[in-house]
């Protein structure tokens, strides 16, 4: 089979998105050989299993995980389109896959443009928003959202609900003083709200690459649903760890250490949690996934019976129903008794929709974990994720690394995420022929250390300061040394963007950022200046607010600015400054506390992000 290089237009990207959603049968964001085989058979493209596996292996070039993400799928789709006229078979496939096609949702949509969306996700997310914001007086004009038409895409498009949803998932991310809420918002005010929502979502780890304010305003369903899922997922999984739920220690397997358990992702912990309760129910069931293993509803029936309060009236009678859809409906009726009927419909259960079943189980855990304190286990060494660790992890996820980083130390030990970061900063930095992507069980430790040694070597080639750091430190999850490398990657990423926009022909120096800050303040008639990123006057937040106002005059309401004499006033100013910066288009990852405490590294990134925003062409902003 021959692969043909195709230059993709915006319309072709829409077409590929439709195809990806149709082939991604379980909705988990990746395509496996079994899914591809099923879809090809459905449109009468008959290939033997080994040929399908070869197709996956051929295009699985970013992370060798035997499945394709969206970027990898683009090349496969070009090949299928060229060799089998796959695009002509899409309409029939879309119909079979439960996908609805919409035209543009606003006047800004391109004429003739179509977008695709899975009906079940649209219904689930609309209902989740209705449930969570039904009592919020500021949301009354938007709710309820009808899940059966395009209201989800049109009622969110002024940015207010997106901002509310980000704060629901990570409280305090958006300073609500910065949200434009007038009865009649201008297109510029809407654009500001959408900027604020997108950059705030990015700050909690949502990948917003290729999603812009215009896309959300136009109500492009596949982009809207993609963003909503990331925000909702973050909130559902944020507290599934030992620090927030010490009772999870009861889930340790024989011989398993707390350290090993803490390396599990939230999704893995949820499966472990389900199996823990299934074992206690003596139903004879265990699950390995949230797709095929839950399709018959039996695991859910017994899970609900185990976790529900004794007086809830939940039974296991639904297990005796023979029809799978009817059984799923009866199971959900039981879930409704404890206000946990959310995200899934009977069809989503029977089809094994990964996203929505993950959301359903995560919501069950958050509502009714039903865990007792594990006996004879010392939890004194369990510490919550620090602000710095969370910020770095969110930054990595927001720029599209794969797989998703859940634990910053354990998820970097094989070097593969670090290599992606290098290539995102500067394409071609990594010689992927030197990278081990699949590990031999007998030699895995040595192979991973070899990768990490190469990652450190690349850092030195990039002129990073890595004194005393070697690959074994990264493999071991040494906190101080791992963070030192990640910080320099983040700094390089920020300065490389700035250098490209500045167009000076040489890397932008830290001293040049300080000069820019002071010149910008002076040019706007502001009286404050800084001597560096550790200038103690930064602590009040006022110089950051002045800089935001200098970048976009009138963007700061100085009636809301405090004097900054107390810690409370400083934090209030810093919160306002961070959200105001995001609102004008600066993708700031730092937290308000970084300003108050004058954390020089994070202060550098704040000023650099504002400088990037200032250098961007007005149209891109």
TORZA-352549 format. One record per residue (C-alpha): x, y, z. Coordinates in nm, 4 decimals. Example, Ala and Ser with C-alpha at 12.3 -4.5 7.8 and 13.67 -1.06 7.14 Angstrom:
2
<<1.2300 -0.4500 0.7800>>;
<<1.3670 -0.1060 0.7140>>;
***
This chain:
621
<<0.0000 0.0000 0.0000>>;
<<0.1338 0.3420 -0.0860>>;
<<0.1089 0.6467 0.1371>>;
<<0.0444 0.9738 -0.0368>>;
<<0.1484 1.3067 0.1097>>;
<<-0.1511 1.5405 0.1265>>;
<<-0.1578 1.9078 0.2183>>;
<<-0.4585 1.9453 0.4440>>;
<<-0.7033 2.2332 0.4151>>;
<<-0.9349 2.3414 0.6959>>;
<<-1.2176 2.1482 0.5308>>;
<<-1.0014 1.8344 0.5149>>;
<<-0.9191 1.8686 0.8849>>;
<<-1.2944 1.8737 0.9511>>;
<<-1.3277 1.5629 0.7355>>;
<<-1.0480 1.3836 0.9234>>;
<<-1.2048 1.4782 1.2561>>;
<<-1.5288 1.3166 1.1421>>;
<<-1.3419 1.0044 1.0356>>;
<<-1.1458 0.9876 1.3618>>;
<<-1.4628 1.0076 1.5701>>;
<<-1.6245 0.7372 1.3594>>;
<<-1.3285 0.4996 1.3873>>;
<<-1.2746 0.5710 1.7586>>;
<<-1.5588 0.3382 1.8525>>;
<<-1.5168 0.3520 2.2307>>;
<<-1.4492 0.7271 2.2349>>;
<<-1.1238 0.7076 2.4320>>;
<<-0.9329 0.9404 2.2004>>;
<<-0.7173 0.6728 2.0363>>;
<<-0.7623 0.4135 1.7647>>;
<<-0.6655 0.0504 1.8120>>;
<<-0.6296 -0.2233 1.5513>>;
<<-0.9549 -0.3877 1.6646>>;
<<-1.1488 -0.0634 1.6111>>;
<<-0.9938 -0.0023 1.2703>>;
<<-1.0681 -0.3617 1.1643>>;
<<-1.4334 -0.3289 1.2709>>;
<<-1.4799 -0.0012 1.0845>>;
<<-1.3110 -0.1221 0.7665>>;
<<-1.5316 -0.4294 0.7655>>;
<<-1.8389 -0.2092 0.8153>>;
<<-1.7635 -0.0193 0.4925>>;
<<-1.6706 -0.3371 0.3036>>;
<<-1.2926 -0.2846 0.3041>>;
<<-1.1723 -0.6359 0.3710>>;
<<-0.8189 -0.6582 0.5091>>;
<<-0.6714 -0.9473 0.7071>>;
<<-0.5913 -0.8798 1.0699>>;
<<-0.2157 -0.8711 1.0188>>;
<<-0.2536 -0.6019 0.7498>>;
<<-0.4609 -0.3861 0.9858>>;
<<-0.1986 -0.4305 1.2581>>;
<<0.0700 -0.3288 1.0078>>;
<<-0.1252 -0.0117 0.9289>>;
<<-0.1379 0.0799 1.2958>>;
<<0.2319 0.0018 1.3433>>;
<<0.3285 0.2023 1.0345>>;
<<0.1595 0.5224 1.1528>>;
<<0.2206 0.4803 1.5272>>;
<<0.5244 0.7078 1.5074>>;
<<0.4956 0.9526 1.7980>>;
<<0.4605 0.7133 2.0917>>;
<<0.4864 0.3440 2.0073>>;
<<0.1820 0.2340 2.2030>>;
<<0.0056 0.0191 1.9399>>;
<<-0.2664 0.2796 1.8873>>;
<<-0.3056 0.6063 1.6987>>;
<<-0.3782 0.9505 1.8365>>;
<<-0.5336 1.2188 1.6175>>;
<<-0.2028 1.3447 1.4744>>;
<<-0.0952 0.9922 1.3806>>;
<<-0.4377 0.9165 1.2343>>;
<<-0.4052 1.2041 0.9834>>;
<<-0.1452 1.0105 0.7844>>;
<<-0.3409 0.6875 0.8029>>;
<<-0.6507 0.8678 0.6776>>;
<<-0.4583 1.0109 0.3814>>;
<<-0.3516 0.6580 0.2922>>;
<<-0.7015 0.5120 0.3285>>;
<<-0.8458 0.7975 0.1257>>;
<<-0.5914 0.7493 -0.1504>>;
<<-0.5995 0.3696 -0.1687>>;
<<-0.9648 0.2914 -0.0835>>;
<<-1.1608 0.6134 -0.1480>>;
<<-1.2416 0.6071 0.2236>>;
<<-1.3911 0.9584 0.2222>>;
<<-1.6801 0.8467 0.0008>>;
<<-1.7724 0.5856 0.2609>>;
<<-1.7819 0.8363 0.5477>>;
<<-2.1532 0.9301 0.5281>>;
<<-2.2618 0.5704 0.5836>>;
<<-2.0043 0.5253 0.8567>>;
<<-2.1122 0.8447 1.0329>>;
<<-2.4721 0.7252 1.0344>>;
<<-2.3728 0.3925 1.1896>>;
<<-2.1517 0.5593 1.4518>>;
<<-2.4178 0.7756 1.6142>>;
<<-2.2561 1.0979 1.4962>>;
<<-2.4575 1.4055 1.4004>>;
<<-2.3383 1.6581 1.1467>>;
<<-2.4169 2.0272 1.2020>>;
<<-2.3688 2.3310 0.9859>>;
<<-2.1921 2.6379 1.1216>>;
<<-2.3458 2.7766 1.4378>>;
<<-2.2928 3.1473 1.3828>>;
<<-2.2383 3.4097 1.1204>>;
<<-1.8642 3.3636 1.1591>>;
<<-1.8812 3.0013 1.0473>>;
<<-1.7537 2.9422 0.6985>>;
<<-2.0280 2.8872 0.4473>>;
<<-2.0739 2.5203 0.3822>>;
<<-1.8619 2.4165 0.6795>>;
<<-1.9897 2.1144 0.8720>>;
<<-1.8962 1.9828 1.2130>>;
<<-1.9570 1.6432 1.3675>>;
<<-2.0414 1.5426 1.7195>>;
<<-2.1317 1.2284 1.9062>>;
<<-2.4887 1.2727 2.0293>>;
<<-2.4213 1.0969 2.3591>>;
<<-2.1447 1.3424 2.4582>>;
<<-2.3611 1.6395 2.3717>>;
<<-2.6417 1.5072 2.5936>>;
<<-2.4078 1.4137 2.8795>>;
<<-2.2244 1.7466 2.8945>>;
<<-2.5399 1.9565 2.8585>>;
<<-2.7007 1.7679 3.1465>>;
<<-2.3855 1.8044 3.3599>>;
<<-2.3868 2.1819 3.3095>>;
<<-2.7580 2.1997 3.3913>>;
<<-2.7038 2.0005 3.7099>>;
<<-2.4013 2.1963 3.8342>>;
<<-2.5137 2.5502 3.7563>>;
<<-2.8903 2.5283 3.7906>>;
<<-2.8779 2.7223 4.1189>>;
<<-2.6245 2.9841 4.0045>>;
<<-2.8160 3.3110 3.9524>>;
<<-2.5601 3.4300 3.6974>>;
<<-2.6335 3.1256 3.4805>>;
<<-3.0125 3.1516 3.4784>>;
<<-3.0258 3.3172 3.1380>>;
<<-2.8380 3.0221 2.9854>>;
<<-3.0142 2.7323 3.1556>>;
<<-3.1525 2.4829 3.1143>>;
<<-2.9627 2.3801 2.8006>>;
<<-3.1680 2.1538 2.5767>>;
<<-2.9418 1.8509 2.5188>>;
<<-3.1273 1.7462 2.2041>>;
<<-3.0445 2.0423 1.9805>>;
<<-2.7517 2.2805 1.9266>>;
<<-2.8099 2.4932 2.2400>>;
<<-2.4935 2.3553 2.4022>>;
<<-2.2909 2.5175 2.1250>>;
<<-2.4771 2.8472 2.1086>>;
<<-2.5380 2.9149 2.4786>>;
<<-2.1742 2.8638 2.5710>>;
<<-2.0377 3.0903 2.3007>>;
<<-2.0073 3.4115 2.5037>>;
<<-1.7536 3.2426 2.7341>>;
<<-1.9355 3.2796 3.0677>>;
<<-2.0292 2.9123 3.1058>>;
<<-1.6797 2.8003 3.0069>>;
<<-1.5305 3.0204 3.2807>>;
<<-1.7820 2.8862 3.5317>>;
<<-1.7017 2.5295 3.4321>>;
<<-1.3256 2.5830 3.4729>>;
<<-1.3867 2.7137 3.8261>>;
<<-1.6140 2.4194 3.8988>>;
<<-1.3305 2.1817 3.8064>>;
<<-1.0534 2.3832 3.9746>>;
<<-1.1943 2.6437 4.2135>>;
<<-1.0315 2.9849 4.2000>>;
<<-0.8707 2.9446 3.8581>>;
<<-1.0758 3.2298 3.7077>>;
<<-1.1109 3.5515 3.9058>>;
<<-1.4767 3.6169 3.8330>>;
<<-1.4189 3.9933 3.8584>>;
<<-1.2647 3.9649 3.5122>>;
<<-1.5638 3.7996 3.3398>>;
<<-1.7645 4.0329 3.1165>>;
<<-2.1296 3.9877 3.2126>>;
<<-2.3274 4.2747 3.0604>>;
<<-2.6772 4.1915 2.9353>>;
<<-2.5584 4.2668 2.5838>>;
<<-2.1924 4.1831 2.5239>>;
<<-2.0002 4.3235 2.2306>>;
<<-1.8021 4.0887 2.0080>>;
<<-1.4835 4.2225 2.1727>>;
<<-1.6120 4.1469 2.5230>>;
<<-1.7127 3.7973 2.4124>>;
<<-1.3671 3.7468 2.2626>>;
<<-1.2119 3.8502 2.5948>>;
<<-1.4293 3.6014 2.7856>>;
<<-1.3341 3.3228 2.5477>>;
<<-0.9647 3.4130 2.5783>>;
<<-1.0026 3.4035 2.9548>>;
<<-1.1747 3.0657 2.9432>>;
<<-0.9253 2.9082 2.7028>>;
<<-0.6127 3.0333 2.8782>>;
<<-0.7556 2.9364 3.2172>>;
<<-0.8382 2.5892 3.0836>>;
<<-0.4835 2.5651 2.9512>>;
<<-0.3493 2.6543 3.2958>>;
<<-0.5173 2.3453 3.4449>>;
<<-0.3742 2.1166 3.1760>>;
<<-0.6292 2.1276 2.8938>>;
<<-0.4761 2.0986 2.5483>>;
<<-0.6150 2.3959 2.3558>>;
<<-0.3796 2.3717 2.0596>>;
<<-0.5875 2.4386 1.7464>>;
<<-0.8792 2.5787 1.9499>>;
<<-0.9262 2.9550 1.9351>>;
<<-1.1887 3.2040 2.0568>>;
<<-1.3358 3.2229 1.7070>>;
<<-1.3912 2.8453 1.7071>>;
<<-1.5848 2.8589 2.0341>>;
<<-1.7836 3.1628 1.9235>>;
<<-1.8707 2.9824 1.5998>>;
<<-1.9870 2.6878 1.8128>>;
<<-1.7845 2.4223 1.6314>>;
<<-1.9229 2.1105 1.7971>>;
<<-1.6158 1.8860 1.7826>>;
<<-1.3958 2.1582 1.9343>>;
<<-1.6552 2.2595 2.1941>>;
<<-1.7061 1.9003 2.3063>>;
<<-1.3326 1.8370 2.3100>>;
<<-1.2773 2.1346 2.5400>>;
<<-1.5760 2.0552 2.7621>>;
<<-1.4585 1.6963 2.8064>>;
<<-1.1085 1.8057 2.9091>>;
<<-1.2417 2.0543 3.1652>>;
<<-1.4984 1.8119 3.3086>>;
<<-1.2496 1.5246 3.3156>>;
<<-1.0003 1.7362 3.5081>>;
<<-1.2554 1.8140 3.7766>>;
<<-1.3767 1.4550 3.8065>>;
<<-1.0268 1.3094 3.8483>>;
<<-0.8546 1.5918 4.0386>>;
<<-0.8948 1.4491 4.3897>>;
<<-0.8572 1.0775 4.3250>>;
<<-0.5388 1.0265 4.5254>>;
<<-0.4163 0.9146 4.8663>>;
<<-0.3877 1.2649 5.0061>>;
<<-0.7566 1.3412 4.9516>>;
<<-0.8726 0.9842 5.0199>>;
<<-0.6389 0.8033 5.2631>>;
<<-0.8821 0.5113 5.2554>>;
<<-0.7502 0.4279 4.9083>>;
<<-0.4631 0.2583 5.0896>>;
<<-0.7050 -0.0316 5.1423>>;
<<-0.6716 -0.0986 4.7683>>;
<<-0.3028 -0.1944 4.7884>>;
<<-0.2296 -0.5405 4.6542>>;
<<-0.0270 -0.7952 4.8479>>;
<<0.3357 -0.6843 4.8509>>;
<<0.2584 -0.3495 4.6881>>;
<<0.4166 -0.0390 4.8434>>;
<<0.2517 0.2980 4.8854>>;
<<0.5160 0.4374 4.6520>>;
<<0.4090 0.1978 4.3766>>;
<<0.0408 0.2678 4.4372>>;
<<0.1019 0.6423 4.4080>>;
<<0.2327 0.5887 4.0537>>;
<<-0.1101 0.4725 3.9366>>;
<<-0.3122 0.7124 3.7236>>;
<<-0.6588 0.8191 3.8459>>;
<<-0.8132 0.5915 3.5820>>;
<<-0.6158 0.2934 3.7120>>;
<<-0.7136 0.3749 4.0692>>;
<<-1.0808 0.3870 3.9689>>;
<<-1.0628 0.0385 3.8172>>;
<<-0.8856 -0.0828 4.1325>>;
<<-1.1606 0.0827 4.3397>>;
<<-1.4396 -0.0832 4.1402>>;
<<-1.2732 -0.4235 4.1817>>;
<<-1.2282 -0.3661 4.5552>>;
<<-1.6032 -0.3234 4.5981>>;
<<-1.6852 -0.6062 4.3573>>;
<<-1.4663 -0.8381 4.5647>>;
<<-1.6491 -0.7334 4.8803>>;
<<-1.9821 -0.8020 4.7110>>;
<<-1.8858 -1.1660 4.6356>>;
<<-2.0414 -1.1332 4.2908>>;
<<-1.7512 -1.3121 4.1227>>;
<<-1.6781 -1.0245 3.8867>>;
<<-1.3654 -0.8142 3.8264>>;
<<-1.3033 -0.5608 3.5488>>;
<<-0.9911 -0.4636 3.3562>>;
<<-1.1378 -0.1673 3.1662>>;
<<-1.4333 0.0692 3.1426>>;
<<-1.5373 -0.0423 2.7959>>;
<<-1.6066 -0.4095 2.7233>>;
<<-1.6079 -0.5271 3.0846>>;
<<-1.9005 -0.3090 3.1891>>;
<<-2.1282 -0.3555 2.8885>>;
<<-2.3586 -0.6011 3.0621>>;
<<-2.4074 -0.3649 3.3641>>;
<<-2.3399 -0.6438 3.6164>>;
<<-2.0313 -0.4736 3.7609>>;
<<-2.2233 -0.1465 3.7989>>;
<<-2.5208 -0.3172 3.9625>>;
<<-2.3034 -0.4658 4.2364>>;
<<-2.0849 -0.1564 4.2702>>;
<<-2.3898 0.0613 4.3359>>;
<<-2.5228 -0.1867 4.5910>>;
<<-2.1885 -0.1818 4.7763>>;
<<-2.1298 0.1946 4.7914>>;
<<-2.4857 0.3192 4.8494>>;
<<-2.6022 0.4192 5.1983>>;
<<-2.7999 0.1364 5.3636>>;
<<-3.1241 0.3352 5.3578>>;
<<-3.1056 0.4213 4.9875>>;
<<-3.3145 0.1263 4.8756>>;
<<-3.0700 0.0154 4.6068>>;
<<-3.0992 -0.3502 4.5048>>;
<<-2.9315 -0.5893 4.2602>>;
<<-3.2622 -0.6985 4.1031>>;
<<-3.1660 -0.5462 3.7685>>;
<<-2.9167 -0.8306 3.7196>>;
<<-3.2058 -1.0653 3.6403>>;
<<-3.3129 -0.8577 3.3379>>;
<<-3.2008 -1.0402 3.0207>>;
<<-3.2130 -0.7536 2.7709>>;
<<-2.8866 -0.5557 2.8049>>;
<<-3.0430 -0.2167 2.7316>>;
<<-3.3271 -0.2765 2.9755>>;
<<-3.0780 -0.3991 3.2354>>;
<<-2.8671 -0.0845 3.1900>>;
<<-3.1761 0.1330 3.2265>>;
<<-3.2768 -0.0424 3.5477>>;
<<-2.9214 -0.0063 3.6796>>;
<<-2.9330 0.3688 3.6089>>;
<<-3.2663 0.3930 3.7868>>;
<<-3.0892 0.2517 4.0927>>;
<<-2.8095 0.5090 4.0487>>;
<<-3.0741 0.7806 4.0410>>;
<<-3.1762 0.6869 4.3958>>;
<<-2.8430 0.8310 4.5172>>;
<<-2.8372 1.1220 4.2650>>;
<<-2.5668 0.9563 4.0558>>;
<<-2.7440 0.9116 3.7256>>;
<<-2.5011 1.1199 3.5223>>;
<<-2.3103 1.1048 3.1930>>;
<<-2.4238 0.7642 3.0630>>;
<<-2.7390 0.6435 2.8948>>;
<<-2.8231 0.2735 2.8645>>;
<<-2.6793 0.2798 2.5123>>;
<<-2.3506 0.4323 2.6363>>;
<<-2.3152 0.1451 2.8833>>;
<<-2.3993 -0.1275 2.6311>>;
<<-2.1678 0.0241 2.3680>>;
<<-1.8881 0.0722 2.6212>>;
<<-1.8299 0.4442 2.5581>>;
<<-1.4977 0.4992 2.7368>>;
<<-1.5223 0.8724 2.8075>>;
<<-1.8728 0.8654 2.9489>>;
<<-1.8237 0.5475 3.1513>>;
<<-1.5045 0.6966 3.2993>>;
<<-1.7038 1.0062 3.3938>>;
<<-1.9846 0.7943 3.5423>>;
<<-1.7461 0.5923 3.7606>>;
<<-1.5428 0.8977 3.8660>>;
<<-1.8632 1.0722 3.9725>>;
<<-1.9657 0.7647 4.1724>>;
<<-1.6286 0.7671 4.3481>>;
<<-1.6474 1.1377 4.4273>>;
<<-1.9991 1.1022 4.5680>>;
<<-1.9692 0.7682 4.7502>>;
<<-1.6102 0.6392 4.7851>>;
<<-1.7211 0.4044 5.0664>>;
<<-1.3641 0.3500 5.1894>>;
<<-1.2542 0.2802 5.5436>>;
<<-0.9165 0.3845 5.6777>>;
<<-0.6696 0.1095 5.5886>>;
<<-0.5225 -0.0473 5.9042>>;
<<-0.1500 -0.0784 5.9778>>;
<<-0.0344 0.1516 5.6970>>;
<<0.1763 0.4600 5.7712>>;
<<0.0461 0.7495 5.5603>>;
<<0.2730 1.0121 5.7176>>;
<<0.4903 1.0245 5.4057>>;
<<0.1956 1.1060 5.1789>>;
<<0.2204 1.4690 5.0745>>;
<<-0.0122 1.6624 4.8445>>;
<<0.1126 1.7731 4.5059>>;
<<0.2901 2.1055 4.5422>>;
<<0.1888 2.4157 4.3466>>;
<<0.5105 2.3934 4.1468>>;
<<0.4609 2.0252 4.0589>>;
<<0.1008 2.0843 3.9529>>;
<<0.1933 2.3864 3.7417>>;
<<0.4654 2.1947 3.5520>>;
<<0.2367 1.8957 3.5009>>;
<<-0.0448 2.1160 3.3720>>;
<<0.1950 2.2917 3.1347>>;
<<0.3099 1.9600 2.9858>>;
<<-0.0454 1.8374 2.9339>>;
<<-0.1583 2.1684 2.7856>>;
<<0.0949 2.1526 2.5033>>;
<<-0.0174 1.8064 2.3975>>;
<<0.2190 1.5427 2.5343>>;
<<0.0934 1.1855 2.5224>>;
<<0.0044 0.9984 2.7311>>;
<<-0.1488 1.2411 2.9784>>;
<<0.0833 1.3175 3.2708>>;
<<-0.0909 1.2292 3.5978>>;
<<0.2127 1.1905 3.8263>>;
<<0.4993 1.4225 3.7389>>;
<<0.7822 1.2039 3.8699>>;
<<0.6739 0.8494 3.7857>>;
<<0.5370 0.9470 3.4427>>;
<<0.8731 1.0899 3.3312>>;
<<1.0921 0.7955 3.4353>>;
<<1.1154 0.6396 3.0880>>;
<<1.2117 0.9681 2.9199>>;
<<0.9432 0.9538 2.6497>>;
<<0.7484 1.2574 2.7711>>;
<<1.0721 1.4547 2.8025>>;
<<1.1655 1.3740 2.4423>>;
<<0.8274 1.5023 2.3258>>;
<<0.8888 1.8275 2.5130>>;
<<1.2233 1.8752 2.3396>>;
<<1.0631 1.8202 1.9992>>;
<<0.7761 2.0581 2.0786>>;
<<1.0273 2.3261 2.1772>>;
<<1.2315 2.2720 1.8622>>;
<<1.1320 2.0138 1.6052>>;
<<1.4168 1.7826 1.5115>>;
<<1.6009 1.8110 1.8421>>;
<<1.5483 1.4429 1.9223>>;
<<1.7061 1.1650 1.7188>>;
<<1.4201 0.9189 1.7612>>;
<<1.6366 0.6338 1.6320>>;
<<1.8280 0.6592 1.9614>>;
<<1.5095 0.6442 2.1686>>;
<<1.3821 0.3131 2.3065>>;
<<1.0029 0.3201 2.2787>>;
<<0.9158 -0.0374 2.3724>>;
<<1.0831 -0.1902 2.6727>>;
<<1.1999 -0.5460 2.7214>>;
<<1.0685 -0.6712 3.0560>>;
<<1.4045 -0.8213 3.1416>>;
<<1.5975 -0.5021 3.0592>>;
<<1.3362 -0.2312 3.1162>>;
<<1.5215 -0.0523 3.3944>>;
<<1.8460 -0.0218 3.1976>>;
<<1.6604 0.0811 2.8812>>;
<<1.4685 0.3538 3.0641>>;
<<1.7891 0.4838 3.2254>>;
<<1.9474 0.4861 2.8793>>;
<<1.6593 0.7028 2.7562>>;
<<1.6942 0.9366 3.0533>>;
<<2.0688 0.9682 2.9969>>;
<<1.9969 1.0745 2.6393>>;
<<1.7363 1.3245 2.7686>>;
<<1.9981 1.4828 2.9968>>;
<<2.2505 1.4809 2.7116>>;
<<2.0032 1.6743 2.4950>>;
<<1.9614 1.9258 2.7763>>;
<<2.3326 1.9901 2.7839>>;
<<2.3326 2.0330 2.4049>>;
<<2.0601 2.2946 2.4567>>;
<<2.2875 2.4739 2.7083>>;
<<2.0710 2.3856 3.0073>>;
<<2.2332 2.4106 3.3491>>;
<<2.2258 2.0457 3.4590>>;
<<2.5105 2.0243 3.7071>>;
<<2.4954 1.7010 3.9027>>;
<<2.2021 1.5574 3.7046>>;
<<2.2194 1.2242 3.5232>>;
<<1.9644 0.9886 3.3750>>;
<<1.9461 0.7713 3.6859>>;
<<1.8174 1.0738 3.8822>>;
<<1.5278 1.1134 3.6404>>;
<<1.4559 0.7392 3.6388>>;
<<1.4567 0.7340 4.0191>>;
<<1.2093 1.0231 4.0299>>;
<<1.4480 1.2497 4.2225>>;
<<1.2151 1.5401 4.2931>>;
<<1.4638 1.8268 4.3044>>;
<<1.6616 1.7206 3.9972>>;
<<1.3557 1.6244 3.7911>>;
<<1.1971 1.9634 3.8589>>;
<<1.5253 2.1348 3.7679>>;
<<1.5160 1.9725 3.4231>>;
<<1.1435 2.0371 3.3725>>;
<<1.1822 2.4033 3.4696>>;
<<1.4523 2.4510 3.2075>>;
<<1.2341 2.2826 2.9472>>;
<<0.9465 2.5169 3.0324>>;
<<1.1766 2.8182 3.0270>>;
<<1.3202 2.7117 2.6901>>;
<<0.9676 2.6643 2.5524>>;
<<0.8634 3.0134 2.6627>>;
<<1.1797 3.1865 2.5423>>;
<<1.1754 3.0021 2.2080>>;
<<0.8254 3.1347 2.1384>>;
<<0.9383 3.4807 2.2387>>;
<<1.2498 3.4628 2.0225>>;
<<1.0458 3.3603 1.7184>>;
<<0.8044 3.6512 1.7632>>;
<<1.0772 3.9044 1.8419>>;
<<1.2515 3.8264 1.5128>>;
<<1.5867 3.9544 1.6411>>;
<<1.7851 3.6617 1.5064>>;
<<1.9203 3.5729 1.8515>>;
<<1.7700 3.4169 2.1633>>;
<<1.5878 3.6615 2.3899>>;
<<1.7781 3.7121 2.7153>>;
<<1.6205 3.7472 3.0579>>;
<<1.7632 4.0987 3.0851>>;
<<1.5796 4.1928 2.7652>>;
<<1.2490 4.0888 2.9233>>;
<<1.3164 4.3191 3.2193>>;
<<1.3988 4.6007 2.9783>>;
<<1.0805 4.5371 2.7820>>;
<<0.8711 4.5424 3.1024>>;
<<1.0112 4.8784 3.2090>>;
<<0.9863 5.0318 2.8622>>;
<<0.6278 4.9129 2.8293>>;
<<0.5375 5.0626 3.1664>>;
<<0.7102 5.3896 3.0836>>;
<<0.5441 5.4116 2.7432>>;
<<0.2022 5.3740 2.9044>>;
<<0.2748 5.6448 3.1601>>;
<<0.2953 5.4040 3.4526>>;
<<0.5207 5.5029 3.7428>>;
<<0.6285 5.1561 3.8595>>;
<<0.9429 4.9732 3.7433>>;
<<1.1172 4.6469 3.8291>>;
<<1.4845 4.5724 3.8898>>;
<<1.4487 4.2025 3.8129>>;
<<1.2250 3.9023 3.8606>>;
<<1.2952 3.8921 4.2327>>;
<<1.2092 4.2582 4.2930>>;
<<1.0163 4.2617 4.6248>>;
<<0.7749 4.5294 4.4959>>;
<<0.6262 4.2660 4.2637>>;
<<0.4626 4.1107 4.5709>>;
<<0.1779 4.3641 4.5806>>;
<<0.0681 4.2588 4.2312>>;
<<0.0310 4.6201 4.1221>>;
<<0.3199 4.6249 3.8767>>;
<<0.1746 4.3171 3.7010>>;
<<-0.1649 4.4874 3.6831>>;
<<0.0023 4.8004 3.5406>>;
<<0.1801 4.5894 3.2791>>;
<<-0.1444 4.4188 3.1725>>;
<<-0.3062 4.7615 3.1390>>;
<<-0.0048 4.8839 2.9413>>;
<<-0.0395 4.5904 2.7012>>;
<<-0.4110 4.6579 2.6557>>;
<<-0.5118 5.0041 2.7814>>;
<<-0.8341 5.0050 2.9801>>;
<<-0.8251 4.6345 3.0601>>;
<<-0.7758 4.6917 3.4344>>;
<<-1.0526 4.8397 3.6477>>;
<<-0.8425 5.0224 3.9060>>;
<<-1.1430 5.0514 4.1377>>;
<<-1.0877 4.6798 4.2040>>;
<<-0.7160 4.7141 4.2790>>;
<<-0.6092 4.7065 4.6440>>;
<<-0.3216 4.9009 4.7988>>;
<<-0.1366 4.5757 4.8611>>;
<<-0.0387 4.6426 5.2214>>;
<<-0.1660 4.3111 5.3638>>;
<<-0.1216 3.9537 5.2454>>;
<<-0.4940 3.9394 5.1708>>;
<<-0.4769 4.2500 4.9509>>;
<<-0.1663 4.1223 4.7735>>;
<<-0.3359 3.7924 4.6931>>;
<<-0.6482 3.9726 4.5700>>;
<<-0.4373 4.1852 4.3332>>;
<<-0.2394 3.8822 4.2147>>;
<<-0.5571 3.6860 4.1415>>;
<<-0.6931 3.9779 3.9431>>;
<<-0.3631 4.0206 3.7564>>;
<<-0.3355 3.6544 3.6509>>;
<<-0.6913 3.6394 3.5154>>;
<<-0.6623 3.9813 3.3519>>;
<<-0.3453 3.8660 3.1740>>;
<<-0.5220 3.5545 3.0467>>;
<<-0.8204 3.7630 2.9399>>;
<<-0.6089 3.9770 2.7054>>;
<<-0.4534 3.6658 2.5516>>;
<<-0.1462 3.5789 2.7639>>;
<<-0.1187 3.2066 2.8322>>;
<<-0.0038 3.2325 3.1932>>;
<<0.0561 2.9122 3.3912>>;
<<0.1820 3.0695 3.7132>>;
<<-0.0429 3.1052 4.0167>>;
<<-0.1325 3.4167 4.2188>>;
<<0.0762 3.2898 4.5116>>;
<<0.3842 3.2993 4.2873>>;
<<0.3414 3.6757 4.2552>>;
<<0.2792 3.7315 4.6261>>;
<<0.5813 3.5205 4.7202>>;
<<0.7876 3.6663 4.4313>>;
<<0.8875 3.3257 4.2961>>;
<<1.1398 3.4553 4.0429>>;
<<1.1082 3.1619 3.7997>>;
<<0.7332 3.1953 3.7767>>;
<<0.7485 3.5763 3.7678>>;
<<0.9790 3.5439 3.4660>>;
<<0.7195 3.3307 3.2859>>;
<<0.4407 3.5802 3.3629>>;
<<0.6330 3.8716 3.2131>>;
<<0.7541 3.6578 2.9204>>;
<<0.3974 3.5472 2.8422>>;
<<0.2801 3.9086 2.8432>>;
<<0.5719 3.9978 2.6151>>;
<<0.4722 3.7126 2.3814>>;
<<0.1184 3.8448 2.3776>>;
<<0.2437 4.1948 2.3014>>;
<<0.4560 4.0730 2.0100>>;
<<0.1799 3.8636 1.8554>>;
<<0.0044 4.0095 1.5517>>;
<<-0.3306 4.1611 1.6491>>;
<<-0.5209 3.9061 1.4402>>;
<<-0.3623 3.6109 1.6261>>;
<<-0.4471 3.7666 1.9630>>;
***
